[in-house]
């Protein structure tokens, strides 16, 4: 009977309300649906009362309560007892008592609590709703933090209390008057006016979380940065980053981002008046202007072509190392380029211009080259006949300097490749190529003693053939697969003389390794040719254990039929028989990731290069180890060039906390600490705290040994940024919301 009574009440209410409606608008526009356990109609007084599990739906709004009364004469709806008002946005308001208009858009609510769709909360003694788009809250509080389940009456992590809060749902703004920011219920900050976006807003102009720190460097001191974010349009934004230091001056950084229908651009830079130390004196001196430019553009012309540029410049060599807070960490040079590239199936065309700014102390800009243009073309045919393919690789470039060698080069290589697999499983690859180079050189000094400058056209031709054999042995188990693969290759080519007659611009650093030792050409560029004949052999194996773990191993050696070129000196490949090169890697789920590379002296068995990169552990304790033994560069004394150890530790064992630390140390006879770093990050649903302390021990012109402290507080929804966490003083941030 109770179910029939509810159904009868629902039908009767719908019949009445379809004629009366809860507003002055025609019922055809705003139909009303009501559910209730009981329904009473007082025709004399014009009252309709619904009791017990009352549910009222008007358009896309809903009202539930224990008792709902509608006055047909005044058009007022009153609700009491467990009142809940649902908005079209998904926000829900809870109260003890409410007086609303028939369309549920205007009214007064007592002891209101509002739960937003993202779990942020408002609470107030009185709430006034206007046209369904504005909510005025008196004696109100706001917090996005979760309430403690064990003690729900305790204050949240942080909250904002205000005499009045105005929430404009159309403009997505929240405005506070006479507001206090409380942390754990303790007042921490007062402001007569505060404005921030609705928590649902993803982008809005305003201040971002500040970055505060201190560097004991004599050219930085204490620094403070408060970025301001401008939402220019849906497809573009601008962030201003004023940086004030007590010793290094004041700077203004800016980052402009824009997306196009066919590309993207990011323009960054900074400028200001700062102080620095010159290389010739330790006294401070003022600089009229210091700054940098860091821009990027990528544009698609059509499905086959795109173009773009990268421009990175600085007013002096140490600026970006001294102030890395603008998101660019410089190493040895600042590289700029403009390019266009086309893709046509297997073919590729690339045109570019390059300019460099050396930032090492010994770099001289007048001797730094500019390359314009540089053109690369790569052609690869479809498989022909028995599977062989043709290829053509061409490059031409123009390299100029203010002082030093100028060069124009054209290089063309025609190739033929034939892969073949026998019925037994032998994998053969036969390669043949013919290369021709033409150079025009200016101001080229080949002999440092005579200092004679040469200027002329020069050319060379070079044929080469190679044959590689592999035979993989495969074992399949129930949960694992093992592959063992011996590798043999022979490279045949004439021994070229007089390579020193040609400038060497792109093959200065040569390091044969476990990845390129089997390649016919081990040089990184074109100015040097990998001539002569040699024999390579190696063994590699791979183990796959389901999807949880895998490992691989490689070791190999090269035997030269002729004495190698002088450019291979001190690389481990300078003799007829080379050193042994090897690589091992092991990965076990997310608990261990290890990569180990080595170069073993073939005569003494000593390690000439030793590189270990390992990460091991879980959220309780994660450790990273980087251990390097590097050979000396060519021209230095024989032996070990350097040893370096880096250890990093991180723990997320305590909920919401991340603790990290690390050290970098030079080992060997010149053992010394390079850097120590510790820090902590606390983050929950409504707050983020970051702090790190680093102490450096090295000196590089303006960069003095000392400590650096970084500190950042983020009250989420008041002003938030996306942050890439890294153990570095450089912060790359993407604005999301901001405080108005």
C-alpha positions as CSV (number, residue, x, y, z in Angstrom):
1,X,0.0,0.0,0.0
2,X,2.9,2.4,0.8
3,X,4.2,2.0,-2.8
4,X,0.8,2.8,-4.2
5,X,0.5,5.8,-1.9
6,X,3.8,7.2,-3.2
7,X,2.8,6.6,-6.8
8,X,-0.6,8.3,-6.2
9,X,1.1,11.3,-4.5
10,X,3.6,11.6,-7.4
11,X,0.9,11.5,-10.1
12,X,-1.3,14.0,-8.2
13,X,1.6,16.4,-7.6
14,X,2.6,16.2,-11.2
15,X,-1.0,16.9,-12.3
16,X,-1.2,19.9,-10.1
17,X,2.2,21.3,-10.7
18,X,1.8,21.0,-14.5
19,X,-0.8,23.7,-14.1
20,X,0.6,25.8,-11.4
21,X,4.4,25.3,-12.0
22,X,7.1,26.5,-9.6
23,X,7.6,29.7,-11.4
24,X,5.8,32.3,-13.5
25,X,6.9,30.8,-16.7
26,X,4.6,28.5,-18.8
27,X,4.6,25.0,-17.7
28,X,5.5,23.8,-21.2
29,X,9.0,25.4,-20.7
30,X,9.7,24.3,-17.1
31,X,7.9,21.0,-16.3
32,X,8.2,20.0,-12.6
33,X,8.6,16.5,-11.3
34,X,7.9,15.7,-7.6
35,X,8.3,12.5,-5.6
36,X,7.1,12.3,-2.0
37,X,5.6,9.8,0.6
38,X,2.7,12.2,1.3
39,X,1.1,15.1,-0.4
40,X,-1.4,17.6,1.0
41,X,-3.2,20.4,-0.9
42,X,-4.8,23.4,0.9
43,X,-6.9,25.1,-1.8
44,X,-8.0,28.0,0.4
45,X,-4.5,29.1,1.4
46,X,-2.9,28.0,-1.9
47,X,-0.4,25.7,-0.3
48,X,1.0,22.4,-1.5
49,X,2.9,20.4,1.1
50,X,5.0,17.3,0.4
51,X,6.4,15.1,3.2
52,X,8.9,12.2,3.5
53,X,11.7,11.7,1.0
54,X,10.7,14.7,-1.1
55,X,12.4,15.0,-4.4
56,X,11.7,18.0,-6.7
57,X,13.3,18.3,-10.2
58,X,13.0,21.6,-12.1
59,X,14.9,21.7,-15.4
60,X,18.4,20.4,-14.5
61,X,18.2,21.4,-10.8
62,X,17.1,19.1,-8.0
63,X,15.8,19.6,-4.4
64,X,15.5,17.0,-1.7
65,X,14.2,17.5,1.8
66,X,12.0,16.0,4.5
67,X,9.4,18.7,4.0
68,X,8.7,20.9,1.0
69,X,5.9,23.5,0.9
70,X,4.9,25.5,-2.2
71,X,2.9,28.7,-1.9
72,X,0.9,29.2,-5.1
73,X,0.2,32.8,-4.3
74,X,3.8,34.0,-3.5
75,X,5.6,31.4,-5.7
76,X,7.9,30.6,-2.8
77,X,9.2,27.1,-2.0
78,X,10.3,26.4,1.5
79,X,12.3,23.3,2.4
80,X,13.4,22.0,5.8
81,X,15.1,18.9,7.2
82,X,18.1,17.4,5.4
83,X,17.8,19.9,2.5
84,X,20.1,19.3,-0.5
85,X,20.1,21.4,-3.7
86,X,21.8,20.0,-6.7
87,X,23.1,22.4,-9.4
88,X,23.6,21.7,-13.1
89,X,27.3,21.9,-12.6
90,X,27.2,18.9,-10.2
91,X,27.7,21.1,-7.1
92,X,25.5,20.2,-4.1
93,X,24.3,22.6,-1.3
94,X,23.3,21.2,2.1
95,X,21.2,23.1,4.7
96,X,18.7,22.8,7.5
97,X,16.3,25.3,6.0
98,X,15.8,27.1,2.6
99,X,13.4,29.5,1.0
100,X,13.6,29.5,-2.8
101,X,11.7,30.8,-5.8
102,X,9.7,28.3,-7.8
103,X,12.5,27.8,-10.3
104,X,14.9,27.1,-7.4
105,X,17.3,29.8,-8.7
106,X,16.8,32.5,-6.0
107,X,16.4,32.3,-2.3
108,X,17.9,32.2,1.2
109,X,19.6,29.2,2.8
110,X,20.5,28.9,6.5
111,X,23.5,27.0,7.8
112,X,24.6,26.2,4.2
113,X,27.3,23.8,3.2
114,X,28.4,23.5,-0.5
115,X,30.2,20.5,-1.8
116,X,31.8,21.3,-5.2
117,X,32.3,18.6,-7.8
118,X,36.1,18.5,-7.1
119,X,35.5,18.0,-3.3
120,X,36.2,21.7,-2.4
121,X,33.8,23.0,0.2
122,X,32.0,26.2,1.3
123,X,30.2,26.7,4.6
124,X,28.3,29.7,5.9
125,X,25.7,30.8,8.4
126,X,23.5,32.3,5.7
127,X,23.6,31.9,1.9
128,X,21.8,34.0,-0.6
129,X,21.4,32.6,-4.1
130,X,20.6,34.9,-7.0
131,X,19.4,33.8,-10.4
132,X,21.1,30.5,-9.9
133,X,24.4,32.1,-10.9
134,X,25.5,33.9,-7.8
135,X,25.9,32.8,-4.2
136,X,26.6,35.3,-1.4
137,X,27.8,33.6,1.8
138,X,27.9,35.5,5.1
139,X,30.3,34.5,7.9
140,X,31.7,31.9,5.5
141,X,34.7,29.6,5.2
142,X,36.3,27.8,2.2
143,X,38.7,24.9,1.9
144,X,39.5,22.2,-0.6
145,X,41.1,20.0,2.1
146,X,39.6,16.8,3.2
147,X,38.2,16.5,6.7
148,X,39.8,14.2,9.2
149,X,37.7,11.0,9.4
150,X,38.8,10.3,13.0
151,X,38.0,13.8,14.2
152,X,35.6,15.5,11.8
153,X,35.3,18.6,14.0
154,X,39.0,19.4,13.8
155,X,39.9,22.2,11.4
156,X,41.2,21.2,7.9
157,X,44.8,21.6,6.8
158,X,44.1,25.1,5.7
159,X,41.0,27.2,5.2
160,X,39.9,30.8,4.3
161,X,37.5,32.4,6.7
162,X,35.8,35.6,5.5
163,X,33.1,38.1,6.6
164,X,31.6,37.7,3.1
165,X,32.2,35.4,0.1
166,X,30.7,36.1,-3.3
167,X,30.8,33.1,-5.7
168,X,29.9,34.0,-9.3
169,X,29.2,30.8,-11.0
170,X,29.0,32.3,-14.5
171,X,32.3,34.2,-14.4
172,X,33.8,31.4,-12.2
173,X,35.1,33.8,-9.6
174,X,35.3,33.6,-5.9
175,X,35.8,37.0,-4.0
176,X,36.5,37.3,-0.3
177,X,36.0,40.4,1.9
178,X,37.9,40.6,5.3
179,X,39.6,37.2,4.9
180,X,41.9,35.2,7.1
181,X,44.0,32.3,5.9
182,X,44.2,29.7,8.7
183,X,46.5,26.7,8.8
184,X,45.4,24.0,11.2
185,X,42.9,26.5,12.6
186,X,45.6,29.1,13.4
187,X,45.3,32.5,11.6
188,X,48.4,33.0,9.4
189,X,47.5,35.8,7.0
190,X,44.9,38.5,6.7
191,X,43.8,40.4,3.6
192,X,40.9,42.8,3.2
193,X,40.3,41.5,-0.3
194,X,41.1,38.2,-2.1
195,X,40.0,36.9,-5.5
196,X,40.7,33.6,-7.1
197,X,39.2,31.4,-9.8
198,X,36.5,28.9,-9.2
199,X,38.3,25.5,-8.5
200,X,37.0,24.2,-11.8
201,X,38.9,26.9,-13.8
202,X,42.0,25.5,-15.5
203,X,43.5,28.8,-16.6
204,X,43.0,32.3,-15.2
205,X,45.1,35.4,-15.0
206,X,46.7,36.2,-11.7
207,X,49.7,35.5,-9.4
208,X,51.4,32.1,-9.3
209,X,53.1,30.5,-6.3
210,X,56.3,32.4,-5.4
211,X,59.8,31.0,-5.4
212,X,62.0,32.1,-2.5
213,X,65.6,31.2,-2.0
214,X,69.1,32.2,-0.9
215,X,72.5,31.6,-2.5
216,X,75.7,32.3,-0.7
217,X,77.3,33.2,-4.0
218,X,78.7,36.7,-3.9
219,X,76.7,37.6,-7.0
220,X,73.2,36.3,-6.1
221,X,72.3,36.4,-2.3
222,X,68.7,36.2,-1.4
223,X,66.3,36.0,-4.3
224,X,62.5,36.2,-4.7
225,X,60.3,35.5,-7.7
226,X,56.5,36.0,-7.9
227,X,55.3,35.0,-11.4
228,X,52.2,36.6,-12.8
229,X,50.1,34.7,-15.4
230,X,48.1,36.3,-18.2
231,X,45.4,34.2,-19.9
232,X,45.6,36.1,-23.2
233,X,43.2,33.8,-25.1
234,X,42.2,30.1,-25.3
235,X,45.2,29.4,-27.5
236,X,47.8,31.7,-26.0
237,X,49.2,32.9,-22.6
238,X,51.9,35.0,-21.1
239,X,53.8,34.6,-17.8
240,X,55.9,37.4,-16.3
241,X,58.6,36.4,-13.9
242,X,60.2,39.3,-11.9
243,X,63.3,38.2,-10.0
244,X,64.8,40.3,-7.3
245,X,68.1,39.5,-5.7
246,X,70.0,41.2,-2.9
247,X,73.4,41.0,-4.6
248,X,72.8,40.2,-8.3
249,X,70.4,42.9,-9.3
250,X,66.8,42.7,-10.6
251,X,65.5,41.0,-13.7
252,X,62.2,40.5,-15.5
253,X,61.6,37.2,-17.3
254,X,58.7,36.4,-19.7
255,X,57.3,33.3,-21.3
256,X,54.8,33.6,-24.2
257,X,53.1,30.4,-25.4
258,X,50.7,30.0,-28.3
259,X,49.2,27.1,-30.2
260,X,48.2,27.4,-33.8
261,X,46.1,25.1,-36.0
262,X,49.4,23.9,-37.6
263,X,52.0,24.5,-34.9
264,X,53.2,25.8,-31.6
265,X,55.6,28.5,-30.3
266,X,57.3,29.2,-27.0
267,X,59.1,32.5,-26.5
268,X,61.1,32.9,-23.3
269,X,63.6,35.5,-22.2
270,X,64.8,37.8,-19.4
271,X,66.6,41.1,-19.0
272,X,67.8,43.3,-16.2
273,X,70.7,45.1,-14.7
274,X,73.0,42.9,-12.7
275,X,76.5,42.6,-11.2
276,X,79.1,40.0,-12.0
277,X,82.8,39.1,-11.6
278,X,85.0,39.2,-14.6
279,X,87.6,36.5,-15.2
280,X,90.4,39.0,-14.6
281,X,89.4,40.4,-11.2
282,X,87.4,39.4,-8.1
283,X,85.9,42.8,-7.7
284,X,82.2,43.3,-8.4
285,X,81.3,45.6,-11.3
286,X,77.9,46.7,-12.6
287,X,76.5,45.5,-15.9
288,X,74.3,47.8,-17.9
289,X,72.4,44.9,-19.3
290,X,72.2,41.2,-18.7
291,X,69.7,38.7,-20.0
292,X,68.9,35.8,-22.3
293,X,66.6,34.8,-25.1
294,X,65.2,31.2,-25.5
295,X,62.6,30.8,-28.3
296,X,61.1,27.9,-30.1
297,X,58.7,27.6,-33.1
298,X,57.3,24.5,-34.9
299,X,55.0,24.9,-37.9
300,X,53.5,22.4,-40.3
301,X,53.4,23.6,-43.8
302,X,51.5,20.6,-45.2
303,X,51.4,16.9,-44.3
304,X,54.9,16.5,-45.8
305,X,56.8,19.6,-44.7
306,X,57.4,21.6,-41.6
307,X,59.7,24.3,-40.5
308,X,60.8,26.0,-37.2
309,X,63.6,27.6,-35.3
310,X,65.3,27.5,-31.9
311,X,67.2,30.6,-30.7
312,X,69.1,30.6,-27.5
313,X,71.4,33.5,-26.7
314,X,72.8,35.1,-23.5
315,X,74.5,38.5,-22.9
316,X,77.4,36.8,-21.1
317,X,78.8,33.3,-20.6
318,X,77.7,32.7,-17.0
319,X,74.3,34.4,-16.8
320,X,72.2,31.2,-17.3
321,X,74.4,29.2,-14.9
322,X,74.1,32.0,-12.3
323,X,70.3,32.4,-12.7
324,X,68.9,29.0,-13.8
325,X,65.4,29.9,-12.5
326,X,64.2,30.9,-15.9
327,X,64.1,27.2,-17.0
328,X,67.3,26.9,-19.1
329,X,70.3,25.0,-17.8
330,X,73.3,25.8,-20.0
331,X,76.3,23.4,-20.3
332,X,79.0,24.1,-22.9
333,X,77.2,26.2,-25.6
334,X,74.0,27.8,-26.5
335,X,72.8,26.5,-29.9
336,X,70.5,28.3,-32.3
337,X,69.0,26.9,-35.5
338,X,66.5,27.5,-38.2
339,X,65.3,24.5,-40.2
340,X,62.8,23.1,-42.7
341,X,62.3,19.4,-43.4
342,X,60.3,17.2,-45.7
343,X,59.2,13.6,-45.5
344,X,58.3,11.6,-48.6
345,X,57.8,8.0,-47.8
346,X,61.3,6.6,-47.2
347,X,63.0,9.8,-48.4
348,X,64.0,12.8,-46.2
349,X,65.2,16.4,-46.9
350,X,66.5,18.7,-44.2
351,X,67.8,22.2,-44.5
352,X,69.1,24.2,-41.6
353,X,71.3,27.0,-40.4
354,X,73.2,26.8,-37.1
355,X,74.8,29.4,-34.8
356,X,76.6,28.7,-31.5
357,X,77.5,30.7,-28.5
358,X,80.3,29.1,-26.5
359,X,80.0,29.7,-22.7
360,X,83.2,28.0,-21.6
361,X,85.9,30.4,-20.3
362,X,88.2,29.6,-23.2
363,X,85.6,30.0,-26.0
364,X,86.0,32.9,-28.3
365,X,83.0,34.0,-30.3
366,X,85.1,35.3,-33.2
367,X,86.4,31.7,-33.7
368,X,83.0,30.0,-33.3
369,X,81.5,28.9,-36.6
370,X,78.3,29.8,-38.2
371,X,76.8,27.2,-40.6
372,X,74.4,28.4,-43.3
373,X,73.1,26.6,-45.1
374,X,73.4,22.9,-44.3
375,X,71.4,20.6,-46.6
376,X,70.8,16.8,-46.1
377,X,69.1,14.5,-48.5
378,X,68.4,10.8,-47.8
379,X,66.9,8.4,-50.4
380,X,66.1,4.8,-49.8
381,X,64.5,2.7,-52.5
382,X,61.8,0.0,-52.2
383,X,63.1,-3.5,-51.9
384,X,64.1,-4.8,-55.3
385,X,64.7,-8.2,-56.8
386,X,65.8,-10.5,-54.1
387,X,65.3,-7.8,-51.4
388,X,68.3,-5.5,-52.1
389,X,67.8,-1.7,-51.8
390,X,69.6,1.4,-53.1
391,X,70.3,4.5,-51.0
392,X,71.7,7.9,-51.6
393,X,72.9,10.2,-48.8
394,X,74.0,13.8,-49.7
395,X,75.1,16.7,-47.6
396,X,76.3,20.2,-48.4
397,X,77.1,23.0,-46.0
398,X,78.8,26.4,-45.8
399,X,80.8,27.1,-42.6
400,X,82.3,30.5,-41.8
401,X,84.1,32.2,-39.0
402,X,85.2,35.8,-38.3
403,X,88.7,34.4,-37.5
404,X,89.8,30.9,-38.6
405,X,89.0,28.3,-41.2
406,X,86.1,28.8,-43.6
407,X,84.8,25.7,-45.4
408,X,82.3,24.7,-48.1
409,X,81.6,21.0,-48.4
410,X,79.6,18.6,-50.7
411,X,79.5,15.0,-49.8
412,X,77.5,12.3,-51.7
413,X,77.3,8.6,-50.8
414,X,75.7,5.9,-52.9
415,X,74.9,2.7,-51.2
416,X,73.6,-0.8,-51.9
417,X,72.2,-3.1,-49.1
418,X,71.3,-6.8,-49.4
419,X,69.8,-8.5,-46.4
420,X,69.4,-12.3,-46.7
421,X,68.3,-15.0,-44.3
422,X,69.1,-18.7,-45.0
423,X,66.8,-21.6,-44.3
424,X,69.0,-22.5,-41.3
425,X,68.4,-19.1,-39.7
426,X,71.7,-17.4,-40.7
427,X,71.2,-13.6,-41.1
428,X,73.5,-12.0,-43.6
429,X,73.7,-8.3,-44.5
430,X,75.9,-7.2,-47.4
431,X,76.6,-3.5,-47.8
432,X,78.6,-1.6,-50.5
433,X,79.0,2.2,-50.8
434,X,80.9,4.7,-52.9
435,X,81.4,8.1,-51.4
436,X,82.8,11.3,-53.0
437,X,83.6,14.6,-51.2
438,X,84.5,18.1,-52.6
439,X,85.8,20.8,-50.3
440,X,86.7,24.5,-50.8
441,X,88.7,25.8,-47.8
442,X,89.8,29.2,-46.7
443,X,92.3,30.2,-44.0
444,X,93.1,26.6,-43.2
445,X,96.2,26.1,-41.0
446,X,97.3,22.5,-41.3
447,X,100.7,22.9,-39.7
448,X,100.7,24.8,-36.4
449,X,104.4,25.4,-36.6
450,X,104.5,27.1,-39.9
451,X,101.1,28.8,-39.5
452,X,100.7,28.8,-43.2
453,X,97.1,29.5,-44.3
454,X,95.8,27.3,-47.2
455,X,93.1,28.1,-49.7
456,X,92.1,25.7,-52.4
457,X,89.6,23.1,-53.7
458,X,90.1,19.5,-52.6
459,X,88.4,16.3,-53.3
460,X,88.5,12.6,-52.4
461,X,86.7,9.4,-53.2
462,X,86.1,6.3,-51.0
463,X,84.7,2.9,-51.7
464,X,83.8,0.5,-48.9
465,X,82.1,-2.9,-48.5
466,X,81.0,-4.9,-45.5
467,X,79.5,-8.2,-44.7
468,X,77.8,-9.1,-41.4
469,X,76.7,-12.5,-40.1
470,X,74.4,-13.2,-37.2
471,X,72.9,-16.5,-36.0
472,X,70.4,-16.3,-33.2
473,X,69.9,-19.3,-30.9
474,X,66.5,-19.1,-29.3
475,X,65.2,-21.1,-26.3
476,X,61.5,-20.7,-25.4
477,X,60.4,-21.7,-21.9
478,X,57.1,-21.5,-20.1
479,X,57.8,-18.1,-18.6
480,X,61.0,-17.0,-20.3
481,X,62.7,-16.6,-23.6
482,X,66.5,-16.7,-24.1
483,X,68.3,-15.4,-27.3
484,X,72.1,-15.9,-27.8
485,X,73.5,-14.4,-30.9
486,X,77.1,-14.5,-32.2
487,X,78.0,-11.7,-34.6
488,X,80.8,-11.5,-37.1
489,X,81.5,-8.8,-39.6
490,X,84.2,-7.8,-42.1
491,X,84.7,-4.3,-43.4
492,X,86.9,-3.8,-46.5
493,X,88.1,-0.4,-47.7
494,X,91.4,1.1,-49.0
495,X,93.7,2.9,-46.6
496,X,93.4,6.7,-47.3
497,X,96.3,9.0,-46.8
498,X,96.3,12.8,-46.3
499,X,93.1,13.1,-44.3
500,X,94.8,15.9,-42.4
501,X,94.6,18.0,-45.6
502,X,90.9,18.4,-44.9
503,X,89.5,20.4,-42.0
504,X,87.9,18.4,-39.1
505,X,84.8,20.2,-37.9
506,X,82.3,17.5,-37.0
507,X,84.4,14.4,-36.1
508,X,86.7,15.9,-33.4
509,X,85.3,13.7,-30.6
510,X,85.6,10.1,-31.5
511,X,84.6,7.3,-29.1
512,X,84.0,3.8,-30.5
513,X,81.5,2.1,-28.2
514,X,79.4,-1.0,-27.9
515,X,76.7,0.6,-30.0
516,X,78.8,1.7,-33.0
517,X,81.8,-0.6,-33.1
518,X,80.1,-2.9,-35.6
519,X,79.1,0.0,-37.9
520,X,81.1,0.5,-41.1
521,X,81.5,4.2,-40.2
522,X,82.3,4.9,-36.5
523,X,82.8,8.7,-37.0
524,X,80.0,11.0,-35.8
525,X,80.4,13.3,-38.9
526,X,81.7,13.5,-42.4
527,X,85.0,15.3,-42.2
528,X,86.9,12.1,-41.3
529,X,86.5,8.8,-43.2
530,X,86.7,5.4,-41.4
531,X,89.2,3.9,-43.8
532,X,91.1,0.6,-43.8
533,X,89.9,-3.0,-43.4
534,X,89.0,-4.7,-40.2
535,X,87.3,-7.7,-38.6
536,X,84.7,-7.4,-35.8
537,X,83.3,-10.1,-33.6
538,X,80.9,-10.1,-30.7
539,X,78.4,-12.0,-28.7
540,X,75.1,-10.7,-27.4
541,X,72.3,-12.4,-25.4
542,X,68.9,-11.4,-24.2
543,X,66.7,-12.9,-21.6
544,X,63.0,-12.1,-21.2
545,X,61.1,-13.3,-18.2
546,X,57.4,-12.7,-19.0
547,X,56.8,-8.9,-18.7
548,X,58.4,-8.5,-15.3
549,X,62.1,-8.8,-16.0
550,X,64.6,-8.7,-18.8
551,X,68.4,-8.6,-19.3
552,X,70.8,-8.3,-22.1
553,X,74.6,-8.6,-22.5
554,X,77.1,-7.7,-25.3
555,X,80.9,-8.0,-25.6
556,X,83.0,-7.5,-28.7
557,X,86.4,-6.6,-30.2
558,X,87.8,-5.3,-33.4
559,X,90.9,-6.5,-35.3
560,X,92.4,-4.1,-37.8
561,X,94.2,-5.4,-40.9
562,X,96.1,-2.1,-41.2
563,X,97.3,0.3,-38.5
564,X,94.4,2.6,-37.5
565,X,94.3,6.3,-38.2
566,X,95.9,8.7,-35.8
567,X,92.4,10.0,-34.8
568,X,91.8,6.7,-33.0
569,X,94.7,7.4,-30.6
570,X,93.7,6.9,-26.9
571,X,90.3,5.5,-27.9
572,X,91.2,1.8,-27.3
573,X,91.1,1.2,-31.1
574,X,94.6,2.6,-31.8
575,X,96.3,-0.8,-32.2
576,X,95.7,-3.7,-34.5
577,X,93.6,-5.4,-31.8
578,X,91.2,-3.2,-30.0
579,X,90.2,-3.2,-26.3
580,X,87.1,-5.2,-25.3
581,X,83.8,-3.3,-25.3
582,X,80.9,-4.6,-23.3
583,X,77.4,-3.7,-22.1
584,X,75.0,-5.3,-19.6
585,X,71.5,-4.1,-18.6
586,X,69.1,-5.6,-16.2
587,X,65.5,-4.5,-15.5
588,X,63.3,-6.1,-12.8
589,X,59.9,-4.5,-12.8
590,X,60.0,-1.1,-11.1
591,X,62.4,-2.3,-8.4
592,X,65.7,-2.3,-10.4
593,X,67.0,-0.8,-13.6
594,X,70.8,-1.3,-14.2
595,X,73.0,-0.4,-17.1
596,X,76.7,-1.1,-17.1
597,X,79.1,-0.3,-19.9
598,X,82.9,-1.0,-19.9
599,X,86.0,-0.8,-21.9
600,X,88.6,-3.4,-20.9
601,X,92.3,-3.1,-21.8
602,X,93.2,-6.1,-24.0
603,X,96.7,-6.4,-22.6
604,X,96.5,-5.5,-18.9
605,X,92.9,-6.2,-18.2
606,X,92.5,-2.8,-16.6
607,X,89.2,-0.9,-17.0
608,X,89.7,2.1,-19.3
609,X,86.1,3.1,-19.2
610,X,83.6,2.1,-16.5
611,X,80.1,3.4,-16.5
612,X,77.4,2.2,-14.1
613,X,73.9,3.6,-14.0
614,X,71.6,1.9,-11.5
615,X,68.3,2.6,-9.8
616,X,67.2,0.1,-7.1
617,X,64.4,0.1,-4.5
618,X,60.8,1.0,-4.1
619,X,58.8,3.8,-2.4
620,X,60.4,3.0,1.0
621,X,63.8,3.9,-0.4
622,X,64.9,4.4,-4.0
623,X,68.6,4.7,-4.7
624,X,70.3,5.9,-7.9
625,X,74.0,5.3,-8.5
626,X,76.0,6.9,-11.4
627,X,79.7,5.8,-11.4
628,X,82.0,6.9,-14.2
629,X,85.6,6.2,-15.1
630,X,86.4,8.2,-18.2
631,X,89.4,7.9,-20.5
632,X,91.5,10.9,-21.2
633,X,90.9,13.0,-24.3
634,X,93.3,12.8,-27.2
635,X,96.4,14.9,-26.6
636,X,96.5,14.4,-22.8
637,X,98.6,11.9,-20.9
638,X,97.8,8.3,-21.1
639,X,95.7,6.8,-18.3
640,X,92.5,7.5,-16.6
641,X,91.0,10.9,-17.3
642,X,88.5,11.2,-14.5
643,X,86.3,9.3,-12.0
644,X,83.0,10.6,-10.8
645,X,80.4,9.2,-8.4
646,X,76.8,10.4,-8.0
647,X,74.5,8.9,-5.4
648,X,70.9,9.9,-5.1
649,X,68.3,8.7,-2.5
650,X,64.6,9.3,-2.4
651,X,61.8,8.0,-0.1
652,X,58.0,8.2,-0.3
653,X,57.4,5.7,2.6
654,X,55.6,8.4,4.7
655,X,52.3,9.3,3.0
656,X,52.3,12.7,1.2
657,X,56.1,13.1,1.9
658,X,59.0,12.7,-0.5
659,X,62.5,13.1,1.0
660,X,65.5,13.2,-1.4
661,X,69.2,13.8,-1.2
662,X,72.3,13.3,-3.3
663,X,76.0,13.9,-3.7
664,X,78.4,14.2,-6.6
665,X,82.0,13.6,-6.0
666,X,85.2,13.5,-8.0
667,X,87.3,10.4,-7.3
668,X,90.9,9.5,-7.8
669,X,94.0,11.6,-7.0
670,X,92.1,14.8,-7.3
671,X,89.2,13.6,-5.1
672,X,86.9,16.3,-4.0
673,X,83.2,16.9,-3.4
674,X,81.4,18.6,-6.2
675,X,77.8,19.0,-4.9
676,X,75.6,17.9,-2.0
677,X,71.8,18.2,-2.1
678,X,68.9,17.4,0.3
679,X,65.3,18.3,0.1
680,X,61.7,17.4,1.0
681,X,58.3,17.7,-0.7
682,X,55.0,17.5,1.1
683,X,51.9,17.3,-1.1
684,X,48.3,16.4,-0.3
685,X,45.0,17.2,-2.1
686,X,45.1,20.9,-1.2
687,X,48.7,21.9,-0.4
688,X,52.2,21.5,-1.7
689,X,55.5,22.4,0.0
690,X,58.9,22.1,-1.6
691,X,62.3,22.9,-0.1
692,X,65.8,22.0,-1.1
693,X,69.3,22.9,0.0
694,X,72.4,22.4,-2.2
695,X,76.0,23.0,-1.5
696,X,78.5,23.3,-4.4
697,X,82.2,23.1,-4.1
698,X,83.4,24.1,-7.6
699,X,84.2,27.5,-9.1
700,X,83.6,28.8,-12.5
701,X,84.1,32.6,-12.9
702,X,80.9,34.1,-11.5
703,X,79.8,30.8,-10.0
704,X,81.4,30.6,-6.6
705,X,81.3,27.7,-4.1
706,X,78.4,28.0,-1.7
707,X,75.0,26.9,-0.8
708,X,71.6,27.5,-2.4
709,X,68.2,27.2,-0.6
710,X,64.9,27.0,-2.5
711,X,61.5,27.3,-0.9
712,X,58.0,27.2,-2.4
713,X,54.5,27.0,-0.9
714,X,51.4,26.2,-3.1
715,X,47.9,26.5,-1.7
716,X,46.0,24.6,-4.4
717,X,43.0,26.2,-6.0
718,X,44.2,29.6,-4.7
719,X,47.1,29.6,-7.2
720,X,48.4,26.4,-8.7
721,X,51.2,25.3,-11.0
722,X,52.1,22.0,-12.6
723,X,55.7,21.2,-11.5
724,X,58.3,18.8,-12.9
725,X,60.0,17.4,-9.9
726,X,63.8,17.1,-10.2
727,X,66.8,17.3,-8.0
728,X,67.9,20.5,-9.5
729,X,67.5,24.2,-8.7
730,X,65.8,24.6,-12.1
731,X,62.0,24.6,-12.1
732,X,60.1,24.1,-15.4
733,X,56.5,25.2,-14.6
734,X,53.3,25.4,-16.5
735,X,50.7,27.8,-15.1
736,X,47.2,26.4,-14.5
737,X,45.5,28.8,-12.1
738,X,46.4,32.0,-10.5
739,X,45.3,34.3,-7.6
740,X,43.6,37.5,-8.8
